[in-house]
Amino acid sequence: MRRIALLPLAVSGLTLSLLATACSSGFSKTGASQQSSGKQELKVLIATSGAAETDAVKAATDAWAKATGNSVTVDIAQNMDQQLGQAFAGDNPPDVFYVSSDQFSTYAKRGALYAYGDQLKDRDAYSPTLLGAFTYNSKLYCAPKDQSTLALAINTDLWQKAGLTAADYPKTWDQLAAVAKKLTGNGVTGLSVNADYNELGGFFKQAGGWLTNADQTKMTASDQSNVQALAYVKQLLTDGVLKFPKDLDAGWGGEAFGKGKAAMTIEGNWLAGAMAKDFPGTPYALLPLPDGPAGKGTMDFTDCWGVATKSRHQAAAVALINELTSDSNQLTFAKTVGVMPSKQTLLAAFKQQDPKSAAWADGASYAQLPVNAPGMRQVMAQFNTSLAQLVSSDPTKLLADLQKNGESALSGNTQ
C-alpha cells in the first residue's frame, strides 16, 4: 500500500461539493431499507497498489462469497475520493470500500458512513491509536484495514563504501546528520525524504511536538518543539546532505533511494514492494528512525473498510469485513501486499513472517496518526506545498501560517 498524496484543491473540492450536494438533496443519515434475506450481491470498491493487492482482495472476497452463498464484485477505483463523492451523491454507492484516514472524518460528518464498530469482531485486538483514527463523535465507524509506519532505509552497499558499519547506525539526530554527511558525494545524497509532513512528521514527534492537540480540536503547530524539528530538517537541506526527491529527478523518496541517488530514505512499508519490483538489485536494511531531543517518533498510516449509509446490504457487508480482517487474511495481505496487520496482536507473527520489517512493526507502538480532522485536508496540502520551499523559508513562519490556517479550519468544526 503506497501512501497516497493529498489531492489537489480542485479534485478535493469536487469531492466535497458532491458530498454537500448529497446532503442538501435529501441524503438520509438513517440509511437505506435493508435486504435481510436471499442472496446478497455486494459491490466492493478499492484503490489498489497493483495486481498483488487486487488479487488478494478478490481471492478473499471470492472465498467468503462461496462460503456464504452471496456474490461480491470488486471494482478498482481510478480516483477513490472523486468516485466515492459521486457515489455518495447518488443512490447506489458501493457497499464496502476503502476509506483513507484523512478523508474519514469528512465522510462521517456528512453522514455517508454506516457505523458498525459495535459489530466488529476482535475489537480489542486493534490498537487504540488505529481505532481512534476511525472514531467520530465517540463512535467507531469502521475496521482499520492495515497499517504502515515509517523507518530509515539505508543502502548497505553505499554504507559500506563510505566506511560505515552497523556500529554507525544512527540513533540520534546528530548521528543522522553525521552519517548523511559522510554518505554525500560522488553523485549521491546522504538522505532523500518527500517534502510532505507525513514523511517528515516523525521529526515533530521526536522533538516532543505535534501539529494539533490529541483530539484535534486545537492547533499546536507553532509550538517551539515543532520549530526545532523543522529547523533541523532545514539545516540538513542547507548542508546539502538532504535533498527532496524532485531535486534528484525522482518522483518520491523510494525512487531516489532505489536508483542509488540517495543513500538513505524515510519511507513506509510500501517501500518493500517497490524495491522488490523496481529495484531488486539495490541492497538495503531498515532501521528505526533516530531519536530526537524528546525520544522516539514515527508516523502511522491506515485505511479502513467503510460501509455506505445507503447500502442495502449492511449486515452482509459487516460480515464480509469481519472475514477480510480475520487473522489469517490480515497475515496473507501482509505477505502479498506489503502492509502490516492492523491488529496489534498479530505484529509478533508479522515480524516472524517478515523479519526484515521489524523496524516498521516496532514503530507501531509509539506512532502518530496524520491530521484528519474535518476541513484540515487542504490545510495540510498547502503546508506540504510550503515545505517544498523549506530550504529558503523560515520554519517559524511556515508553522505560524499552518497554525493560522488550521485554527480557521478547526473553528468550522465547532459551529
C-alpha positions, 0 to 999 in steps of 0.5 A: 500500500503506497501512501497516497498524496493529498489531492489537489484543491480542485479534485478535493473540492469536487469531492466535497461539493458532491458530498454537500450536494448529497446532503442538501438533496435529501441524503438520509443519515438513517440509511437505506431499507435493508435486504435481510434475506436471499442472496446478497450481491455486494459491490466492493470498491478499492484503490489498489497498489497493483495486481498483488493487492487486487488479487488478494482482495478478490481471492478473499472476497471470492472465498467468503462469497462461496462460503456464504452463498452471496456474490461480491464484485470488486471494482478498482477505483481510478480516483477513490475520493472523486468516485466515492463523492459521486457515489455518495451523491447518488443512490447506489454507492458501493457497499464496502470500500476503502476509506483513507484516514484523512478523508474519514472524518469528512465522510462521517460528518456528512453522514455517508458512513454506516457505523458498525464498530459495535459489530466488529469482531476482535475489537480489542485486538486493534490498537487504540491509536488505529481505532481512534483514527476511525472514531467520530463523535465517540463512535467507531465507524469502521475496521482499520484495514492495515497499517504502515509506519515509517523507518530509515532505509539505508543502502548497505552497499553505499554504507559500506563504501563510505566506511560505515558499519552497523556500529554507525547506525544512527540513533540520534539526530546528530548521528543522522546528520553525521552519517548523511554527511559522510554518505554525500558525494560522488553523485549521491545524497546522504538522505532523500525524504518527500517534502510532505509532513507525513514523511517528515512528521516523525521529526515533530514527534521526536522533538516532543511536538505535534501539529494539533492537540490529541483530539484535534480540536486545537492547533499546536503547530507553532509550538517551539518543539515543532520549530526545532524539528523543522529547523533541523530538517532545514539545516540538513537541506542547507548542508546539502546532505538532504535533498527532496526527491524532485531535486534528484529527478525522482518522483518520491523518496523510494525512487531516489533511494532505489536508483542509488541517488540517495543513500538513505530514505524515510519511507513506509512499508510500501517501500518493500514492494517497490524495491522488490519490483523496481529495484531488486538489485539495490541492497538495503536494511531498515532501521528505526528512525533516530531519536530526537531531543524528546525520544522516539517518533514515527508516523502511522498510516491506515485505511479502513473498510467503510460501509455506505449509509445507503447500502442495502446490504449492511449486515452482509457487508459487516460480515464480509469485513469481519472475514477480510480482517480475520487473522489469517487474511490480515497475515496473507495481505501482509505477505502479498501486499506489503502492509502490516496487520492492523491488529496489534496482536498479530505484529509478533507473527508479522515480524516472524513472517517478515523479519526484515520489517521489524523496524516498521512493526516496532514503530507501531507502538509509539506512532502518530496518526496524520491530521484528519480532522474535518476541513484540515485536508487542504490545510495540510496540502498547502503546508506540504506545498510550503515545505517544498520551499523549506530550504529558503523559508523560515520554519517559524513562519511556515508553522505560524501560517499552518497554525493560522490556517488550521485554527480557521479550519478547526473553528468550522468544526465547532459551529 
